[in-house]
Amino acid sequence: MKKSLVLAMAMALGVTASAYAANPFSDVPAGHWAYDSVNKLVAAGVVDGYPDGTFGGDKLMTRYEMAQIVAKAMAKGADVDKLAAEFADELDTLGVRVANLEKKADNVKITGEVRYRYQDSDLNGNDNNTLRSRIWVTGQVNDDWSYTGMLQNIQDFENDNGDEDTDFQRAYLNGKLGGLYVTAGRYNAVFADGNIYDDRVDGVEVTYGSNVKVTGFAGKATDPTNEFGYEGTTGGNYAGGVVSADVAKGLNLAAGYVNFKDMVVSNSELDNAIWHVGATYTVGDVTASAMYLKGDMSYDDHDIDVLDDDGYVIGLSYKGAVADEVGSWGLWAKYYDQGGQTYVGWNHTTDANYFDFEGFKGYGVCASYTFAKNIVGNLAWYDTESKLTDKDDQRIVADLYFTF
């Protein structure tokens, strides 16, 4: 390798030799004229040397070896256009083609999650023994926009027939439009931390701001089941917004509104407008939260007075299990007292029994633990009762998550 070529390649990388450890080659000792330049190339991963631990700077390289070095330099962002042109044929079969494939592979990412759930409930029909598999595909459209899709399979072991269901659950875009952050498509919407709604929607959500965030949203709620015997969307149309602000260290305040129109229950259409205000306060590993909700539900413009129209949720959490931190753990507890007009009856975020539109009160506690990297377990206990009837339910829910 000629002296001029070593220096040119090192300068093209634009790094400082002193930032890296000494190179490992026995034939390039400290004080050698090429020491600093070779050191840069080794630290940047451009040259590897020979198996005997030598750099072999006095040897003539083959075009194949030189093409490999140029390809690595190009991958590091070095300006080696003249060398790339000289070795175009070799790079076409070695470097450039590999680099293009790697770029495409980086542009589309596939991840997954498998959850096994066991649930034992006091009420008949509320047991759960399922395996849920999710495959996520994320593609980068450009620097500002990305696409996400999700395929889901659920196997129900409680059913004697071993029913399973596979469908395409998510398809949406995320991106920036000026100073706005936009989500659009079929995605999972969470209103009021899930105390109003937590499920799929076909809609759009736009957020502006940082310490003070203003979010507006609209769309169609998508209920994946037809448990009320009505074919098609049962969640109705919705629109609303929320304002949240970090008002002090660890303290966030939020207020919002969402209006659901033409929800269908037993072939009857309902409207429900729900306000909420809430606060979260974090000190170290502990977070406390509180939320008040007020609903106004009607049927054919007639108020539904039989259901309570307000309620609240308070919570306390400590730490939390992190998938890539083995041995990490967390605890949380929540108390619910929500009237039937304060949430959309089949889409509350809790795993407790919330008795559809009847309203409910009670509590839940949960512990989580990371058993191994990307293997997390949750164990929860819930005790809730209906606010409209004398029904109550105690249940244990155990989840084991595998992510990849």
Phi, psi and chi 1 to 4 in degrees:
 res  aa     phi    psi   chi1   chi2   chi3   chi4
   1 MET       -  129.9  178.9  177.5  -73.9      -
   2 LYS   -75.4  151.2  -65.5 -177.7  178.7 -179.6
   3 LYS   -56.9  -45.6  176.1 -179.8  179.2  179.2
   4 SER   -61.9  -34.5   58.8      -      -      -
   5 LEU   -71.5  -41.4 -177.6   55.3      -      -
   6 VAL   -60.0  -47.4  174.6      -      -      -
   7 LEU   -64.9  -41.3  -67.6  173.9      -      -
   8 ALA   -63.7  -43.9      -      -      -      -
   9 MET   -64.2  -42.2  -69.0  -74.4  -72.3      -
  10 ALA   -65.8  -42.8      -      -      -      -
  11 MET   -67.6  -31.1  -72.5 -172.5  -67.5      -
  12 ALA   -64.1  -28.9      -      -      -      -
  13 LEU   -75.5  -22.9  -70.3  170.4      -      -
  14 GLY    64.9   36.3      -      -      -      -
  15 VAL  -116.8  164.0  -64.6      -      -      -
  16 THR  -102.4  127.5  -56.6      -      -      -
  17 ALA   -62.5  -34.7      -      -      -      -
  18 SER   -66.1  -13.3   59.3      -      -      -
  19 ALA   -78.6   -6.9      -      -      -      -
  20 TYR  -125.6  163.3  -56.1  101.4      -      -
  21 ALA   -72.1  162.3      -      -      -      -
  22 ALA   -61.1  147.3      -      -      -      -
  23 ASN   -71.3  159.2   74.9   73.5      -      -
  24 PRO   -93.3    6.7   33.5  -35.3      -      -
  25 PHE   -86.2  131.0  -57.4  127.8      -      -
  26 SER   -71.8  -25.1   59.1      -      -      -
  27 ASP   -94.0   10.4   57.3  -15.4      -      -
  28 VAL  -130.9   74.7 -171.6      -      -      -
  29 PRO   -75.4  167.3   29.7  -35.9      -      -
  30 ALA   -58.6  136.5      -      -      -      -
  31 GLY    98.1  -14.6      -      -      -      -
  32 HIS   -65.5  145.3 -168.5  -79.4      -      -
  33 TRP   -59.4  -26.5   64.0  -94.9      -      -
  34 ALA  -101.8    7.6      -      -      -      -
  35 TYR   -55.8  -53.2  178.8   83.5      -      -
  36 ASP   -63.8  -42.3  -74.3  -14.1      -      -
  37 SER   -66.7  -43.6  -63.7      -      -      -
  38 VAL   -64.5  -37.5  171.5      -      -      -
  39 ASN   -59.1  -42.3 -167.4   26.4      -      -
  40 LYS   -61.9  -44.2  -65.5  177.9 -176.8 -179.7
  41 LEU   -66.1  -38.0  -63.9  172.7      -      -
  42 VAL   -67.5  -47.3  172.6      -      -      -
  43 ALA   -62.8  -33.6      -      -      -      -
  44 ALA   -82.1   -5.9      -      -      -      -
  45 GLY    79.0   21.8      -      -      -      -
  46 VAL   -86.9  -37.2  174.6      -      -      -
  47 VAL  -122.3  147.7  -64.7      -      -      -
  48 ASP  -115.1  -22.0  -60.0  -41.3      -      -
  49 GLY    81.0 -170.3      -      -      -      -
  50 TYR  -103.5  161.5  -67.8   95.9      -      -
  51 PRO   -57.7  -24.9  -26.8   36.5      -      -
  52 ASP   -83.4    6.7   62.9   -2.6      -      -
  53 GLY    85.7   15.0      -      -      -      -
  54 THR  -109.2  157.8   61.9      -      -      -
  55 PHE   -86.3  -33.1  177.1   63.3      -      -
  56 GLY    67.1   43.8      -      -      -      -
  57 GLY   -69.1  -19.3      -      -      -      -
  58 ASP   -93.4    2.3   56.9  -11.2      -      -
  59 LYS   -91.0  152.3  -65.2 -178.9  179.5 -179.9
  60 LEU   -82.6  128.5  -68.2  176.5      -      -
  61 MET   -86.7  150.1  -70.0 -172.7  -61.6      -
  62 THR   -77.9  161.2   66.1      -      -      -
  63 ARG   -62.9  -30.6  -68.3 -175.4   64.0   86.3
  64 TYR   -63.5  -46.8  175.2   84.5      -      -
  65 GLU   -63.9  -41.8  -69.9  173.9  -33.3      -
  66 MET   -66.5  -38.3 -172.0   58.8 -155.8      -
  67 ALA   -62.9  -37.5      -      -      -      -
  68 GLN   -62.0  -42.7  -72.1 -179.0  -48.4      -
  69 ILE   -65.9  -43.1  -68.5  175.7      -      -
  70 VAL   -62.5  -41.6  173.5      -      -      -
  71 ALA   -61.7  -42.8      -      -      -      -
  72 LYS   -65.1  -40.3  -68.7  178.5 -180.0  178.6
  73 ALA   -63.2  -41.3      -      -      -      -
  74 MET   -62.5  -39.1  -68.3  172.8   64.7      -
  75 ALA   -64.0  -26.8      -      -      -      -
  76 LYS   -87.0    0.2  -61.4  -65.0 -179.2  179.9
  77 GLY    89.8   13.2      -      -      -      -
  78 ALA   -71.3  147.3      -      -      -      -
  79 ASP   -89.0   88.9 -176.6    7.9      -      -
  80 VAL  -127.1   46.6  -71.0      -      -      -
  81 ASP   -61.8  -40.2  -69.4  -15.7      -      -
  82 LYS   -64.8  -41.1  -68.5 -176.4  178.6  179.7
  83 LEU   -66.9  -38.4  -72.3  171.7      -      -
  84 ALA   -62.7  -37.8      -      -      -      -
  85 ALA   -67.9  -40.9      -      -      -      -
  86 GLU   -62.3  -38.8  171.1   64.3   26.3      -
  87 PHE  -107.5   33.4  -66.8   92.6      -      -
  88 ALA   -58.5  -42.1      -      -      -      -
  89 ASP   -65.5  -44.7  -68.5  -21.0      -      -
  90 GLU   -67.3  -40.0  -72.3   79.7    8.6      -
  91 LEU   -66.6  -29.7  -70.9  172.0      -      -
  92 ASP   -63.0  -32.6 -175.7   54.4      -      -
  93 THR   -99.4  -15.5   56.8      -      -      -
  94 LEU  -115.5  -72.7  -67.5  175.3      -      -
  95 GLY   -79.7  -57.1      -      -      -      -
  96 VAL   -63.8  -43.8  172.5      -      -      -
  97 ARG   -63.9  -43.2 -174.7  168.6   63.8 -177.8
  98 VAL   -62.7  -43.3  171.4      -      -      -
  99 ALA   -62.0  -40.9      -      -      -      -
 100 ASN   -64.7  -41.4  -74.9  -19.2      -      -
 101 LEU   -63.6  -40.9  -70.1  173.7      -      -
 102 GLU   -65.6  -37.1  -70.8  175.9  -11.3      -
 103 LYS   -64.0  -41.7 -176.3  176.8 -179.3  179.8
 104 LYS   -67.2  -38.0  -69.6  178.7 -179.0  178.3
 105 ALA   -64.9  -37.8      -      -      -      -
 106 ASP   -69.3  -27.9  -70.4  -19.8      -      -
 107 ASN   -72.7  -29.5 -169.9   52.2      -      -
 108 VAL  -119.4  122.5  177.7      -      -      -
 109 LYS  -118.2  138.9  -63.8 -178.1  179.3  179.5
 110 ILE  -118.1  124.4  -61.3  176.6      -      -
 111 THR  -129.3  169.0   57.8      -      -      -
 112 GLY  -152.5  165.4      -      -      -      -
 113 GLU  -147.7  133.3  173.8 -163.7  -85.9      -
 114 VAL  -120.4  127.8  177.2      -      -      -
 115 ARG  -124.8  123.9 -176.5 -163.3   73.0 -176.6
 116 TYR   -99.7  130.0  171.4   73.0      -      -
 117 ARG  -124.9  132.6  165.9  167.0  -70.4 -174.5
 118 TYR  -120.6  128.2  172.8   78.3      -      -
 119 GLN  -133.1  129.0  174.4  179.4  -62.2      -
 120 ASP  -118.1  117.5 -175.1   24.8      -      -
 121 SER  -119.7  148.3  171.5      -      -      -
 122 ASP   -68.8  -31.1  -78.5   -6.0      -      -
 123 LEU   -85.2  135.9  -71.1 -178.9      -      -
 124 ASN   -61.5  139.5  -66.7  -27.7      -      -
 125 GLY    88.4   -3.0      -      -      -      -
 126 ASN  -106.9   10.0  -77.2  -32.6      -      -
 127 ASP   -73.7  157.5  -69.1  -20.1      -      -
 128 ASN  -146.8  128.4 -166.7  -44.0      -      -
 129 ASN  -144.5   86.6 -173.8   13.2      -      -
 130 THR  -132.9  157.2   58.4      -      -      -
 131 LEU  -121.1  119.1 -176.0   68.1      -      -
 132 ARG  -112.5  126.6 -173.8 -173.5   71.8 -174.8
 133 SER  -117.7  134.7  -59.4      -      -      -
 134 ARG  -129.8  132.6  -72.2  177.5  166.4  178.1
 135 ILE  -116.0  121.5  -60.4  -64.1      -      -
 136 TRP  -105.3  135.4  -63.8   85.5      -      -
 137 VAL  -121.6  122.9  178.9      -      -      -
 138 THR  -121.7  127.0  -57.2      -      -      -
 139 GLY  -124.3  137.8      -      -      -      -
 140 GLN   -89.0  114.6 -160.2   67.8   30.3      -
 141 VAL   -73.2  -49.3  178.0      -      -      -
 142 ASN  -157.9 -165.1   53.8   40.9      -      -
 143 ASP   -64.1  -23.7  -69.0  -19.0      -      -
 144 ASP  -108.3  -17.5  -66.8  -32.2      -      -
 145 TRP  -128.9  144.4  -73.1   85.0      -      -
 146 SER  -139.9  158.8   64.8      -      -      -
 147 TYR  -117.1  141.8  166.4   84.5      -      -
 148 THR  -131.8  132.9  -60.3      -      -      -
 149 GLY  -129.8  153.8      -      -      -      -
 150 MET  -144.2  129.8 -170.7  -94.4  -81.0      -
 151 LEU  -108.2  132.1 -177.0   68.5      -      -
 152 GLN  -126.6  138.5  175.7  174.1  -78.1      -
 153 ASN  -126.1  133.7  170.2  -89.9      -      -
 154 ILE  -125.7  125.5  -63.8 -179.4      -      -
 155 GLN  -108.3  124.4  -59.6  179.6   54.4      -
 156 ASP  -102.1  107.0 -174.4   -3.0      -      -
 157 PHE   -83.1  -10.1  -58.4  124.4      -      -
 158 GLU   -74.7  -27.9  -75.8  -65.9  -41.1      -
 159 ASN   -79.2  130.8 -167.5  -52.5      -      -
 160 ASP   -60.8  -25.4  -67.7  -24.0      -      -
 161 ASN   -85.9   -2.4  -63.1  -36.5      -      -
 162 GLY    61.2   42.8      -      -      -      -
 163 ASP   -56.7  144.4  -73.6   -7.5      -      -
 164 GLU  -141.4  153.6   65.9  174.0  -87.4      -
 165 ASP  -139.6  131.8 -177.5   36.8      -      -
 166 THR  -126.8  127.9  -58.5      -      -      -
 167 ASP  -153.2  165.5   54.8   -0.9      -      -
 168 PHE   -87.9  108.4 -160.5   57.7      -      -
 169 GLN   -94.1  -27.5  -72.6  -89.4  -40.4      -
 170 ARG  -135.0  145.1  -52.3  -80.0 -166.9  -85.2
 171 ALA  -163.1   98.8      -      -      -      -
 172 TYR  -151.1  165.3   61.0   91.7      -      -
 173 LEU  -114.4  143.4  -68.4  165.3      -      -
 174 ASN  -122.2  139.8  -75.5  118.2      -      -
 175 GLY  -176.4  177.0      -      -      -      -
 176 LYS  -107.8  139.2  -66.6 -174.6  -67.1 -177.1
 177 LEU  -133.8   96.4 -167.5   61.6      -      -
 178 GLY    66.0 -124.3      -      -      -      -
 179 GLY   -94.6   11.4      -      -      -      -
 180 LEU  -102.8  144.9  -56.1  175.9      -      -
 181 TYR  -107.8  125.1 -177.8   78.0      -      -
 182 VAL  -120.2  136.7 -178.9      -      -      -
 183 THR  -122.8  129.7  -61.0      -      -      -
 184 ALA  -146.4  137.8      -      -      -      -
 185 GLY   129.3 -151.1      -      -      -      -
 186 ARG   -99.2  109.3  174.0  163.5  -69.3 -169.2
 187 TYR  -140.3  176.0   60.8   96.7      -      -
 188 ASN   -93.0  118.0 -162.1   78.3      -      -
 189 ALA   -99.4  138.8      -      -      -      -
 190 VAL  -125.3  112.5  178.8      -      -      -
 191 PHE  -106.6  129.3  -57.6  144.5      -      -
 192 ALA    57.3   50.5      -      -      -      -
 193 ASP    57.3   24.5  -63.3  -23.5      -      -
 194 GLY    86.5   -2.4      -      -      -      -
 195 ASN   -74.8  -15.7  -66.3  -42.3      -      -
 196 ILE  -103.4  -48.1  -67.4  177.1      -      -
 197 TYR  -157.7  139.8 -175.9   92.2      -      -
 198 ASP  -150.6   90.0 -179.2   -4.3      -      -
 199 ASP  -170.1 -176.8 -150.0  -28.1      -      -
 200 ARG   -70.3  150.6  -69.0 -174.0  -58.7  164.1
 201 VAL  -142.4  157.5  -61.7      -      -      -
 202 ASP  -106.8  101.6  -65.4  -30.1      -      -
 203 GLY  -164.5 -166.8      -      -      -      -
 204 VAL  -137.5  143.7   59.8      -      -      -
 205 GLU  -135.5  131.0 -177.5  173.5  -57.4      -
 206 VAL  -127.3  129.2  179.4      -      -      -
 207 THR  -124.5  139.4  -60.9      -      -      -
 208 TYR  -132.0  138.3  178.0   79.0      -      -
 209 GLY   108.6  172.0      -      -      -      -
 210 SER  -123.6  -82.1  179.7      -      -      -
 211 ASN   -65.7  -35.3  -70.3  -26.7      -      -
 212 VAL  -114.0  117.1  177.7      -      -      -
 213 LYS  -111.9  135.1  -66.9 -177.8  179.4  179.7
 214 VAL  -118.4  123.4  179.3      -      -      -
 215 THR  -125.1  134.2  -60.1      -      -      -
 216 GLY  -122.2  148.1      -      -      -      -
 217 PHE  -151.3  154.3   41.7   77.8      -      -
 218 ALA  -161.1  153.0      -      -      -      -
 219 GLY   163.5 -155.6      -      -      -      -
 220 LYS  -124.9  125.1 -179.7  176.9   67.3  174.6
 221 ALA   -72.0  140.6      -      -      -      -
 222 THR  -120.7  106.8  -55.0      -      -      -
 223 ASP   -89.7  117.4 -174.3    0.5      -      -
 224 PRO   -72.3  -10.5   27.5  -34.9      -      -
 225 THR  -115.9  159.8   66.7      -      -      -
 226 ASN  -116.0   49.0  -70.4  -46.0      -      -
 227 GLU   -64.5  -17.7   59.7 -176.6  -66.6      -
 228 PHE   -96.0    8.4  -61.2  106.0      -      -
 229 GLY    76.9   19.2      -      -      -      -
 230 TYR  -114.6  124.9 -178.2   84.4      -      -
 231 GLU   -76.9  129.1  -67.0  -63.4  -31.8      -
 232 GLY   108.6 -166.2      -      -      -      -
 233 THR   -69.5  128.4  -59.7      -      -      -
 234 THR  -108.5   -6.8   58.4      -      -      -
 235 GLY   -85.2  -12.8      -      -      -      -
 236 GLY    76.3 -172.6      -      -      -      -
 237 ASN   -95.9  154.9  -58.9  -47.9      -      -
 238 TYR  -143.4  158.5   69.0   88.1      -      -
 239 ALA  -158.7  150.2      -      -      -      -
 240 GLY   172.9 -166.2      -      -      -      -
 241 GLY  -166.2  169.8      -      -      -      -
 242 VAL  -148.9  145.3   61.6      -      -      -
 243 VAL  -121.0  128.5  177.9      -      -      -
 244 SER  -131.0  150.5   65.3      -      -      -
 245 ALA  -147.5  137.8      -      -      -      -
 246 ASP   -86.0   99.3  -63.0  -37.7      -      -
 247 VAL   -90.2  -18.0  -63.3      -      -      -
 248 ALA  -160.5  170.4      -      -      -      -
 249 LYS   -59.1  118.9 -177.2  178.5  179.4  180.0
 250 GLY    81.7   -5.0      -      -      -      -
 251 LEU  -112.4  123.9  177.5   61.3      -      -
 252 ASN  -124.5  135.1  178.1  -88.4      -      -
 253 LEU  -116.7  144.9  -58.1  179.3      -      -
 254 ALA  -145.8  149.1      -      -      -      -
 255 ALA  -145.2  140.2      -      -      -      -
 256 GLY  -155.8  174.2      -      -      -      -
 257 TYR  -149.2  138.1  168.9   83.0      -      -
 258 VAL  -142.1  135.9   58.1      -      -      -
 259 ASN  -120.0  114.9 -170.7   -3.8      -      -
 260 PHE   -96.0  133.0  -75.5   85.7      -      -
 261 LYS  -122.0  141.7  -71.0  -75.6 -162.6  179.4
 262 ASP    60.1   39.4  -57.7  -34.8      -      -
 263 MET   -70.5  147.2  -64.5 -176.2  -66.6      -
 264 VAL  -116.5  122.8  176.9      -      -      -
 265 VAL  -131.7  118.0  179.9      -      -      -
 266 SER    51.2   43.3  -61.3      -      -      -
 267 ASN    66.5   15.1  -65.7  -32.8      -      -
 268 SER  -110.5  140.8  -61.4      -      -      -
 269 GLU   -97.4  132.6  -67.3 -173.2   -5.7      -
 270 LEU  -121.1  150.5  -59.0  174.5      -      -
 271 ASP  -119.0  145.0  -62.2  -26.0      -      -
 272 ASN  -150.3  120.2 -164.1    6.5      -      -
 273 ALA  -108.6  124.9      -      -      -      -
 274 ILE  -127.2  127.1  -52.7  172.1      -      -
 275 TRP   -99.6  153.8  -67.0   90.2      -      -
 276 HIS  -152.9  147.0   66.8   91.6      -      -
 277 VAL  -132.8  145.4  -66.8      -      -      -
 278 GLY  -156.5  167.1      -      -      -      -
 279 ALA  -145.6  143.2      -      -      -      -
 280 THR  -128.1  142.4   59.8      -      -      -
 281 TYR  -136.2  123.5 -175.7   57.4      -      -
 282 THR  -116.4  129.3  -59.9      -      -      -
 283 VAL  -129.1  110.1  179.2      -      -      -
 284 GLY    63.6 -122.4      -      -      -      -
 285 ASP   -94.8    3.2  -65.4  -38.8      -      -
 286 VAL  -108.5  132.8  178.6      -      -      -
 287 THR  -127.4  127.4  -62.4      -      -      -
 288 ALA  -110.1  144.1      -      -      -      -
 289 SER  -141.3  152.8   61.7      -      -      -
 290 ALA  -150.8  142.3      -      -      -      -
 291 MET  -145.0  138.1  179.5  174.9  -67.7      -
 292 TYR  -114.4  138.3  174.6   78.9      -      -
 293 LEU  -129.4  144.1  -55.0  102.4      -      -
 294 LYS  -136.7  121.8  178.7   75.6  171.1  179.9
 295 GLY  -115.0  160.4      -      -      -      -
 296 ASP  -140.3   92.2 -177.3   11.4      -      -
 297 MET  -100.5  141.6 -176.4 -177.7  -70.6      -
 298 SER  -144.6  157.3   62.8      -      -      -
 299 TYR  -128.4  117.2  166.4   63.3      -      -
 300 ASP    52.4   44.3  -71.6  -19.1      -      -
 301 ASP    66.3   16.0  -64.6  -34.3      -      -
 302 HIS  -108.3  128.0  -67.2   87.4      -      -
 303 ASP   -64.0  145.0  -68.9  -22.0      -      -
 304 ILE  -101.3   90.9  -58.4  178.2      -      -
 305 ASP   -78.1  -16.4  -62.2  -33.6      -      -
 306 VAL   -69.1  -20.2   69.1      -      -      -
 307 LEU  -101.4  138.3  -60.1  176.4      -      -
 308 ASP   -60.2  141.7  -72.5  -11.7      -      -
 309 ASP  -105.8    5.2   63.7   -0.6      -      -
 310 ASP  -141.7  174.2   66.6   -9.6      -      -
 311 GLY   175.4  178.8      -      -      -      -
 312 TYR  -151.4  160.3   62.0   91.6      -      -
 313 VAL  -137.3  131.0 -179.8      -      -      -
 314 ILE  -124.9  147.3   56.8  176.0      -      -
 315 GLY  -145.9  160.1      -      -      -      -
 316 LEU  -146.4  130.6 -173.4   67.1      -      -
 317 SER  -135.2  154.8   64.8      -      -      -
 318 TYR  -134.8  122.4  176.7   73.7      -      -
 319 LYS    51.7 -143.8  -70.5 -172.7  174.9 -179.6
 320 GLY   162.7  144.7      -      -      -      -
 321 ALA   -71.4  132.5      -      -      -      -
 322 VAL  -112.7  129.0 -179.6      -      -      -
 323 ALA   -57.4  -37.3      -      -      -      -
 324 ASP   -99.2   13.3   59.8   -2.7      -      -
 325 GLU  -119.7   95.7  -65.4 -177.9   13.7      -
 326 VAL   -61.4  133.6  178.6      -      -      -
 327 GLY    89.9   -7.8      -      -      -      -
 328 SER   -71.1  152.5   60.5      -      -      -
 329 TRP  -153.4  170.3   59.3  -81.2      -      -
 330 GLY  -160.9  164.5      -      -      -      -
 331 LEU  -137.5  146.0  -62.2  169.6      -      -
 332 TRP  -149.4  157.3   62.0 -103.7      -      -
 333 ALA  -143.5  144.1      -      -      -      -
 334 LYS  -139.1  146.6  -79.0 -169.7  175.3 -178.3
 335 TYR  -120.0  131.9 -178.4   79.1      -      -
 336 TYR  -116.9  138.1  -51.9   89.5      -      -
 337 ASP  -146.4   81.9 -170.8  -20.2      -      -
 338 GLN  -117.7  128.9  -71.7 -169.0 -114.0      -
 339 GLY   -72.0  161.1      -      -      -      -
 340 GLY   -64.0  -17.1      -      -      -      -
 341 GLN   -91.0    2.1  -60.2 -171.4   49.4      -
 342 THR  -101.7    4.5   65.6      -      -      -
 343 TYR  -154.7  160.5   60.1   97.7      -      -
 344 VAL   -83.6  119.5  176.3      -      -      -
 345 GLY   -56.5  -19.7      -      -      -      -
 346 TRP  -119.7   16.2   53.2   87.2      -      -
 347 ASN  -135.8   25.3  -64.0  103.2      -      -
 348 HIS   -68.4  151.5 -161.3  -71.2      -      -
 349 THR   -77.0  -20.9 -165.2      -      -      -
 350 THR   -72.2  152.4 -176.5      -      -      -
 351 ASP   -88.8   -0.3  -70.5  -38.8      -      -
 352 ALA   -72.5  166.5      -      -      -      -
 353 ASN   -78.1  115.8 -166.8  -27.9      -      -
 354 TYR  -108.5   11.3   45.9   86.0      -      -
 355 PHE    53.6   42.9  -57.4   96.7      -      -
 356 ASP    48.7 -120.6  -65.5  -27.9      -      -
 357 PHE   -94.0   10.2  -75.9   89.8      -      -
 358 GLU   -78.1  -19.3  -62.4  177.0    8.2      -
 359 GLY    86.1  154.6      -      -      -      -
 360 PHE  -155.5  161.5   72.1  107.2      -      -
 361 LYS  -146.3  154.9   62.1  179.9  179.6  179.2
 362 GLY   149.7 -162.5      -      -      -      -
 363 TYR  -142.0  165.0   68.3   90.4      -      -
 364 GLY  -143.8  144.6      -      -      -      -
 365 VAL  -132.4  148.4  -66.5      -      -      -
 366 CYS  -149.9  144.5  180.0      -      -      -
 367 ALA  -123.3  140.7      -      -      -      -
 368 SER  -128.5  150.5   59.9      -      -      -
 369 TYR  -153.3  140.0 -176.6   79.4      -      -
 370 THR   -95.5  106.5  -56.5      -      -      -
 371 PHE   -76.0  -38.2  -63.7   99.4      -      -
 372 ALA  -152.5  169.9      -      -      -      -
 373 LYS   -57.0  125.6 -174.4  175.8 -179.4  178.9
 374 ASN    67.0   20.7  -63.0  -31.1      -      -
 375 ILE  -127.7  109.5  -58.0  177.7      -      -
 376 VAL  -124.8  137.3  177.6      -      -      -
 377 GLY  -115.8  144.3      -      -      -      -
 378 ASN  -124.8  139.8  -65.2  -29.8      -      -
 379 LEU  -132.7  118.9 -177.6   62.4      -      -
 380 ALA  -128.6  151.1      -      -      -      -
 381 TRP  -128.2  133.1  168.1 -100.0      -      -
 382 TYR  -128.9  142.7  -61.0   94.4      -      -
 383 ASP  -139.1  105.7 -172.4  -15.4      -      -
 384 THR  -134.0  160.8   56.3      -      -      -
 385 GLU  -141.4  152.2   62.6 -177.0   59.0      -
 386 SER   -71.4  144.9  169.1      -      -      -
 387 LYS   -91.0   -3.1  -60.9 -169.7   71.8  173.6
 388 LEU  -111.8  -30.9 -171.8   61.9      -      -
 389 THR  -125.5 -174.3   68.0      -      -      -
 390 ASP   -95.1   15.4   59.5   -2.6      -      -
 391 LYS   -75.0  144.0  -67.0 -176.9  -65.9 -173.9
 392 ASP  -144.0  163.0   62.4   77.5      -      -
 393 ASP  -150.4  133.2 -172.2   21.4      -      -
 394 GLN  -117.2  133.9  -65.9   78.8   42.1      -
 395 ARG  -146.4  150.9   61.8  175.9   59.1  177.2
 396 ILE  -114.0  135.2 -173.1  169.9      -      -
 397 VAL  -127.1  121.2 -179.5      -      -      -
 398 ALA  -118.0  126.5      -      -      -      -
 399 ASP  -122.1  142.8  -66.9  -38.1      -      -
 400 LEU  -129.5  118.9 -171.5   60.2      -      -
 401 TYR  -107.0  134.9  -70.9   86.8      -      -
 402 PHE  -120.5  121.6  -59.6   83.4      -      -
 403 THR  -118.1  146.8   56.2      -      -      -
 404 PHE  -149.7      -   56.6   91.0      -      -
